[in-house]
Amino acid sequence: MAFEEGGVRDATTFVLVHGWPDDARTWRAVAARLVGEGYRVLCPYLRGFGPTRFRDSVMRSGQISALGQDVVDFVEALDLRDLVLVGHDWGARAAYVAAVLIPDRLRAMVALSVGYGTNTPDQTLSFDQARQYWYHWYFALERGRQALERDRRDFARRLWRLWSPSWRFTEEEFEATAASFDNPDWVQVTIHSYRHRWGHAPGDPRYDALEQRLATPEKVEVPTLVLHGAEDGATLPETSEGKASFFTNGYRREVLAGVGHFPQRERPQAVVAACLEAARGLRTRL
């Protein structure tokens, strides 16, 4: 699992986990500020992205349990303790899994653009959210897979624009990240992730026990701060409402006005503030 690193090795560590379609570069502005504050920052590339590679024998699975286990394995391989785990989109879903599995290693968690407990195929979706998930349903078809394979850059670029309507990103910023989509396993991992999420593809058997455990959301002991953009065109802000009862040791949710699906890119200062608060102790639970 490839990663980028900054800061002093013996300092409190932040692990920043990107989402889809994105990569570790999404954290550049946030990471630079955290390093400037004296923290160590690690930004891994998820399976199927950038320089991260599979062993030949490993299934190219994108299921959430696999992503979460990857984060756990990353943390344990580096023997990280008392860290702050920050995740966006797929990375937030993976972070929730890690918070359930290794709470003793985490000081706090910050989740961006995704609420807790929204991974099961039988979950109820509003009609508005089902509409925003059009690409999930498209990827269930062979035509959708072919479209992503044929022009992954244009597909991702259009999603960035749809999901964050007020954000004007540059082509240079997009292309720097889009290079990670050239990973030979990116399309396969993407398609499997969305098909598996809705019960249209079998998972990797090695995660069967974890899948069964995650089917019923567990209480989260890790203090957690959730940020959600008010203009998020992928995962609507309403989907992260009403989750406080799952968190037993501190929880707060903030909705960011004028922000879409990528708070770390659109308003990095707000994400930095959330990260620093998480490291120093959450304010009053809401």
Secondary structure, DSSP 4 states (H G I P E B T S, - for coil): --EEEES-TTS-EEEEE--TT--GGGGHHHHHHHHHTT-EEEEEPPTTSTT----TTS-----HHHHHHHHHHHHHHTT--SEEEEEETHHHHHHHHHHHH-GGGEEEEEEES--SS---TT----HHHHHHTHHHHHHTSHHHHHHHHH-HHHHHHHHHHHH-TT----HHHHHHHHGGGGSTTHHHHHHHHHHHHTTSS---GGGHHHHHHHTSPPPB-S-EEEEEETT-SSS-GGGGTT-GGGBSS-EEEEEETT--S-HHHH-HHHHHHHHHHHHH---S--
